[in-house]
Amino acid sequence: MDLQQLKQLSKQTAKSYNDQKALIKRVLMGKPAKCPDCQQSLQFLASKDDSVAKISCAKGCTDIELDLS
């Protein structure tokens, strides 16, 4: 892997991280957000033990675990 490929990978990783962070913020603020794959609404699902919560779509193609500890 040369330096140019490493820079490109770093750029893609940063974009993915920032996109996911914005999506999480949007859902937690109660604003409508759609799954990037299936375009269904995303929902925040709180856990019963208060340690892990999830943001997911009905199909399950978006499934983000949030550590609340």
Stockholm file with secondary structure:
# STOCKHOLM 1.0

chainA/1-69         MDLQQLKQLSKQTAKSYNDQKALIKRVLMGKPAKCPDCQQSLQFLASKDDSVAKISCAKGCTDIELDLS
#=GR chainA/1-69 SS CCHHHHHHHHHHHHHHHHHHHHHHHHHHTTCCCBCTTTCCBCEEECCSSSSEEEEECSSSSCEEEEECC
#=GC SS_cons        CCHHHHHHHHHHHHHHHHHHHHHHHHHHTTCCCBCTTTCCBCEEECCSSSSEEEEECSSSSCEEEEECC
//
